[in-house]
Amino acid sequence: LILIEHGDKVPIDSEVLEGIAMVDESLLTGESANVRKSMGSTLLGGSVVTTDRLIARVSVNPDETYVSKLINLVESSSRPKTPNEIALGILIAGFTAIFSIIIFALLFLGITLNLGIDLAVLIALYVCLLPTTIGALLPAIGISGINRMSAKRIISKSGKSIEASGDTDVLLLDKTGTITKGMRKAVNFIPVGNHTERQVGEAAFLSSWDDDTPEGKSIVELAFNLGFFPQEFNTIYRSEFEEFSAETRRSSIKMSGAHEFLLPKGGRGLLQRKRLRRKFESTSTLPEFEIVKGAPDAVVDYVKVKPPDFDDTLKKISEDGATIMVVAEAGEIIGFIKLKDEVKPGVKEKIRAIREMDIEVIMVTGDQPLTAGVISKDVGIDDFIAKARPETKYELVKEEQKDGKIVSMIGDGTNDAPALSVADVGLAMASGTEPAKEAANMVDLESNPSKIIDVVMLGKQILMTRGTVTTFSIANDIAKYFVIVPIMFSALPALGALNIMHLTPHIAVLSALLYNALIIPALIPLALRGNVFKPSSTMKIFLKNAMIYGFGGIILPFIAIKLISILIMGMEGII
């Protein structure tokens, strides 16, 4: 048997025998809200008990736990090569094969027609025509990507993961922590019946004064900022505070007028949650009353009665995807506290930029469909998956990859490890679990989940740079072929007119070799710096770069080889 108290981590999968408590399973299942556990419920190893205490019995062997099954799934997974990676390999191999055939054909023709082609010249020509520019510059682009990721405090385990991020077709975003701050915050007070917003705010202030949860602090802060500072606070002393529990799903405070205490100047101590120094003095005793705050059904069950407009108001607020707390004072429900998970600053703009690049964005969350729908609509995401389990994320990644799509995602929990292990780009948080960091191919040292959007945008820039270099290199190699090969056959009267450069084979090949040696270091700054990138359609960017760098790759060899040949012939004349 295991005794698990408030704040303890569950050591192993087990079954609850006694007690009722709220348990945080977010790192295991992705569900942001705490889960209520009672007798007969299953506890997952690694989850945290956030209220009360439980007595549980171990229900599985160590190698059969929920976490063990996820780890086995990670170990059996592998990342497939991206379509661009495969295409680039085929392209380089294809050009190498084509130019090899051409060289052997030239050698055969030279021998057959007795043209006297020098074997050394053919080997030098072969070296010129091979796609060496691509092979030399792609590692520089990969190193540049790793350095730029490091500048953003992201460790990339390989250059391939950065390149894959630029090929992203589908971006899977978790709601909690990535799109939202992951912390519910009070946004307004809503009265019912004949009560006012001020009455609700002041009662919520008093009921949350001793509440150290993030929600409680936000309620105090909201009431203070709205000026709902109860006058009774200077004359009424908190006699008894009942903390929230999983069994009652409410908290309460009983007030009496036996004492008064001094408040720091301006009341700013409220927001800092510091203990106040109390100065007690005798005063007249006021009637004792109680303020209750909690889940709607729990408070209704406690006070036994609800206002006529209670259900309609509750339904209207719930449609906004907010979390609702009910406030009751002296046995009467006076209103609601509306809490919402705030969207992170700048997320909407980043998602808009991602969508402009023709990337499909899907929000995946363990929350309820209503909450997920409201948040996704708010930030401009069309598709979402609610109540997602680890298996759901894993299957979604595999399904998208079967359609030939590149998938990027983030995760920090053990529940994310299976999907991270197969995603083309998996970004884990440094504050996350070891299985998640081991499965991912990137780790964010600042544990900022929204950086996945920056990763994709940087990867897109690197992809465009790689496309630019590839386009230039292909055009460059083709142009060198049409510069040199006609010169090789200029001895034949019928083909002499094709030698528009008016060079000898030796001078032409030597000039091409020097050009080949100079063009690679000349392009390294472009490979390291990258293209100037603005979010746009991938096809538009590709066509623009193809026109600029493709045209440049065709023209430059003719000009450069001619200038180098003039320089060589000038040096020969001097010597």
N, C-alpha and C positions, 0 to 999 in steps of 0.2 A: 504494500500500500504506500501511497505518496501523499504527503500533506503539502499543498501548494497554496501559498498565501499571496496577498496583494503585492504585486511587483515582481513575483517569482516567474521564471521561465519554466515551462513544462519540459521536463527532461526527456520524455519518450512518449509515444502514442499510448493513451490510456483511456479508461472509461470512468466517468464520474459516479461515485457511490454516494456522496453526501455533499450538500451545499449548493448554493446558486451564486454565480459570479459572471461578470463580463470578461471576455477574453479577446485579446488582439491577435488576429490571425492574418494580418495584412501582408506580412512577408512570405506567408505560405500559400495563401489562396487569392490574394489581390483584393479582398473585400476590405474597404477602408473603414467601415463602421465596425465597432466591437460586436461580438457575437455572444448572446446569452447562453450560458451552459448550466444545466441542472442534472439531476440524477438520470443516468442512462446516456447522457451525451458523450460524444467522442472528443477527446482532447488530442490535438496534434503536437508532437514534439517540436519545440522551438517557438510555440505561441506563448504569449505573456498574459498572465492573469492581472487585470487592471482594477478589479474591485473584489472585496470580500475574500473568501478562502474556500478551497475545495479539498475533498479527500477523494483520491482516485486510485484505480487498480490498473497496473500495466496489462495491456491487452494484446500485445504483439511481441514477436522476437525482434532483436535489434536490426536484423537484416530484412525485416518485412515492414518497416515503418514507412510512413508517407514520404519522408525526406529521402530514404534509401531508394524508393521506387523512382523518384525524380532524378536522383543521381545516376541510377542505372540507365535511365532514358537519355541523359546527357552523354554518357560514355558510349552509347551505341549510335550516336548521331554524328554526322559529318556534313561539312559545308560543300555544296556543289560549286564547280567553277561557274563564273558569271558568263553570259553570252558574249559580252565584249571581250573578255579574257580569251575565250575560245576563238572568236573571230580574229583577234589580233594574232594569235598563234598560227592560225591557218593562213592569214595574209603574209606573214613573214616567211613561213615555210613555202608558200606558193611562189612568192617572188624569188626566193632562193632557188627553187627547182627550175623556174622559167629561165632565169639568167644562167643557170648551169647548163641547161640544154642549149641556150644560145651560144655559149662559149665553145661547147663541143661541136656545134654545127659550124661555127666560124673556123675552128681548127680543121674540120673535115673538108670544108670548101677550100681553105687555104692550101691544103695538101693536094686536093683533087685538081684545082685550077692552077697549081704551081705559082701561088701569089707571093710566096716567100714570107709569110707572116711569122714574126718572131714569137716563140713560145713564151718568153719572158714578158713580152708586150701583152699577150693574151691573159697571162696570170694577173698582171697589173690591172688590165681591163676588168677581169672577174672581181677583183677586190673593190674596184670603183663602183661596180654595178650592184654588189650585194647590199641589202638594206641595213647597213651598219649604223646609219644615223638614228634609226628608230631604236635599235638595240643599245646604243650608247646613251641616248637621252632619256629613255623610260626609267632607268634607275635613278637618274637625277631628279625626275619628276616625283618618284616615290619618296626619295629622301627629303625633298622640299615639303611634301605633304606631311611627313612625320614631324618635321621641325615646326611647321605651322600648327599642327595639332598640339604639340608640346607647348607652344606659346599660349594656347587656350587652356592649358593645364589638363590635357587629355593624353593619356598614354595609349598609343596604337601598337598592337602586337605585331602588325605587319603592314607593309605598304599596300598590299592587296585589299585590305579592309577599307582603306581610304579611297582607293579607286572604285571599289564596289559602291561606296556611299554616293559617288557621283552618278552611278548608273541606276540609282534607286527609282523604282516604279511605284512601290507601295511603302508608305511610312506608317508604322503602328505606334500610336502614342497612348500611354497610360494617362488616365485623367488625373488621379491624385499625385501631386508632386511634379508633374510635367506640365499639364495645362493649368491646373489650379494649385494653390499654395498648400493644399492638403490639411487645412485647418479651418474649421467652421467658425465664422465670426458673426456676431449679432449685427444686423443691418437696420432693423427698426422694430418699434413696439406698436402693436395693433390692438386697440380696445374693443370690447364687446359690450352690448347693453348700453347703459347710460354712463359708462365710465369714460375717462379721457386718456389720451396718450401719456400725459404727465403722470397720472395715477399708476398706469402700468409700468412706466419707466422707473418711478420711485420705488415701487414694490419690487421690481426686478433688481434694482440696485441693492436694496437691503438683503434680498434673498441670495444674492451672489457675492456679497461682501466677504464672506469667509470661504468662497468657492475658489480653489486654486487651479481648477482645470482651465485650459485655453478658452473654452466657451464662457466660463464664469468671468474670467478677466475681461473678455471682449464685451460682455453685458455691462459690467461696471464702467468700462471706458466709453461705450456708446451713451449710456445714461448721463455720465459726467459731461461729455461733449455737447449733449443736447440741453444741458442745464437742468436735468431732472435730478437735482440733489435734494433729497428729502430734508425738510426742516427738522423733523423729529430726530434726525441722526445725531444732533448735538445734545439731545436730552434723553434718548432711549438707548439702553445698553443691551447688547446681544446676550441673552441669557442662555440660549441653547441652540446649537446648529446640528442638524441631522444631515450627514453626507449622503450623496447619491449611492444607491446600491442596486445590484442587478435584480434583486427580489422585488423591491418597491418601484424602481425606475423613476424615482423622484427624490428631491432634497427639500428641506424645509428649515425655517428659522423661527424660533419663538422669541417674541420681543416683550420687554417689560420696561417700565419707566423708573427703576429704582436708582439709577446713577446717570451721570453725564461724564463725558470726557472731552478733552481738547483735541481739535483737528489741526494738523500742520497747515501753515499759511498756504492758501490757494487750493488746498485739498489734493495737491499733486502726489502725495504719498499713496493715494488710492491706486493710481496707475502703476506705480512702482512696486506695489504689493508689499510694502514694508509694514512691519508691526508698528502700531501707534503706541506712543506713551500715554497711558490713561491717567487722568487726575480725577479721582472720584470725590463727589460731594453729595450730600444728602439732598434729595428732592422729594416732591410729592409722588406717591406711587400711582402710576397710570394702569389702566386695565391691560392685562396680557392678551396678545393676539398672535396668530401664526400666519406666515406667508409660505406658500407651497409652490414649487416650480418643478416641472418634469414633463414626461411624455403625456400627450393629450389624454389617452385612455386611462393612464395611471392616476392623473389628477382628478379626472371625472369620477373614477371609482372611489377616490378618497373623500371628495366633498359631497358626492351622492346627487348633485344637481348641476344642470348646465343652462346657460342663457338660451333664449329662443333662437338667436342668430348664430349660435356656436358652430353648428354643423356647416352652414353655408359659408361662413368666414373661413373655417378650417379647410374646406374643399378648395376655395378660391386661392388661398395661400399655397396649398400643397401643389397646385398645378404649375407653380413656378419652380418646382424641384427643390424647394428649400426645406430645411429641417425646422420643425415647429416645436416650441416649448409652450406650455400653458402656465399662466400665473394665477394663483388664487390667494385672496386675502380674507382673513376672518371667515373662512368657510364658503366664500363666494368667488367664482371665476370672474376675473376682471379683464383678461386679455391674453394676447399671444406675444411671444418673442420669436422673431424670424431670424434664423441663422443660415448663412450661405457660405460655401467654400469659394473664396475669391479667386478670380482668374489672374494669373501672373501678368505683370506689366509687359507689354510688347509681344505677347504670345499671338494675339490676333493678327498683328502685322506680319509676323514670321510665317504663320500658317497661310496667309494670303500670298506671300512671296513664294512659298513652296508650291502652292496650287498653280501659280503662274508658270511654273516649270513643268506642268503636266504630270505632277506626282499625286497619286491618290492617297489621301490621308484618312486613316481609320482610327477612331478612338476606341480603345479597349479598356474596360473597367469592370471591377467586381461589384459596382454599385447597381442600384435599381434602374430599370429602363427610364422611368420618369426623370430622375436626376440626370442620367446620362444624356437624354434627349435635350434637356434645357441647356446644359453646358455646351454640347456639340453645336447647337443652333447659335448660341451666344458667340462662339469663337469662329464660326463659319465652316464647320466640318459637316459634310453631308451624311457620312456613314458612321455608325458606332455599333459596338457589341457590348451589351450590358450583362451583368452577372457572369462574367467570364471566369473560367477556371484555368489552371495551368494547362490542362489538356486542350482546352479551347484555343489558347494562344499557339500552342505547338502545331495543332492541326491546321490552323489558319495560315501559319507561315508555310507549311508544306503544301497546302492547297494552292497558294499564290505562286509558289515556285514551280509547281507542276504546269502552270500556265505560262512559264517562261519569264516570270517577273522577278525583279530584284527587290528583296524585302529588307528594310531597316527597322530596328526597334530598340527600345531601352528597357531596362529592368534592374531591380535592386534586391529582389527577394528570391528565396529558393524556388518559389513557384514560377519565376520567370526563367530559370536556368534551362529547361528543355527547349523553349522557344529561342532563347539567346544562342544556344549551341548550334542551331540549324539556320538561323537568320544570316543573310549575307553580311549584314552589319549589325553587330550586337554591342550596344553601349551599356556598361554596368557602372554603378555608382561605387566610389571608394568606401562609402559608409554601408554598402550592402553586404549580403552574406557571401561567404567564400565560394559556394557552388555557383552563384551568379557571376562573380568576378572570374572564376575559372572558365566558365562557359563562354563568356563574351570575348570579342576580339578587340575591344576598346574599353578603357576604364577612365572615368572622369574623376580627377583628384578632388574637385570642388563639390562633387555630388550634387550637381545641378542638372536635373533630368531634361530641362528645356534645351540643353546644349545639343541634343540630337538634331535639332533643326539647324544649328550652326554647322554641325558635322556634315549634314547633307549639302548645305550650301557651299562649304569649302570643298567637299568632294566633287560637286558640280563644276566648280572652277578648275579643279585638277583634271577632270574629265575633258573639259573644253581645251585645256592646255595640251593634253595627250592627243586629242583629236587634231589640234592645230599642227603639232609636231608630226603626227602620222601623215596628214594630208600633204604637208610640205615635203616630207621625206619621199613619199611615193611619187609625187610630181617631179621631185629633184632627180630620183633614180631614172625615171622614164626619159627626162630631158637629157641626162648624161648619155643614155643609150643612143638617142638620136644625134647627139653631138659627135660621139666617138666612132660608132659603127660605120657610118658613111665614109669616114676618113680611112678606115681600114681597107675599103675597097676602091679607094680613089685611083689605084693603079689601073683599074679597068676603065677604058675610055667611056663606056656607056654609063658608068656610075660616077665618073669624075665630077660631074656637075653638082652632085649631092654634097661635095665637100665645100660648103658655103663658108666655113671658117678658114679655109686655105691653110691648113696645118698639116704637118707630117704626122704619121701615126705615133712616132716616139714622143714628139713634142705634145701632142694631144693627150696621150695617156699620162705623161708626166705632169702636165698641167691639171688633169683631172684628179690625179693622186694628191697633189698639193691642195687642190680645192676641197677634196674629201677630208683632208687632215685639218683644214682651217674652219670648215663649216660647222663641225661638231662643237668645238669650244665657243664659236660665235653664237650658237643657239643655247648654250647652257644658261646664260642669264634669263632667257625667256622661260626655260624649263623650271628654273628655281623661283622666278618671280610670279609666273603664271599669267594667263590672259586677264585683261580687265573684264570683270564679269558682273552682269546685271541680271537679276531674275527674269527669265523669259522662256519661251518654248525651246526645248532642246533642238528641234529641227531647224528653227529660225537661226539659232546660234551656229549650228553646224553648217548650214548653207552660207552664212555670212563668212565664216572662217574658211570654208572651202574655196570661195571666190577669191578672198584676199591672199591666203597663204598657198593655195593651189596654183594660182596664177604666178605668184612670186616664185614658187618652186620650179616652174617651167622656164621662166625667163632668166632667173639668176645664173644657172649653170652656163648658159651661152655667153653671158657678159663676163662672168668671173673667169671661166676657162680661157677666153680670148685675152683678157687683160694679163692673166698669169703667163700665158704663152708669149706675149709681147715682152714681158719682164724677163723671161728665161732667155729668149733670143737676144735681147739686149745685153744680158750678162754674158752670153756666149761670145758676142761681138767684142766685148771689152776684154774677155780672157784671151 
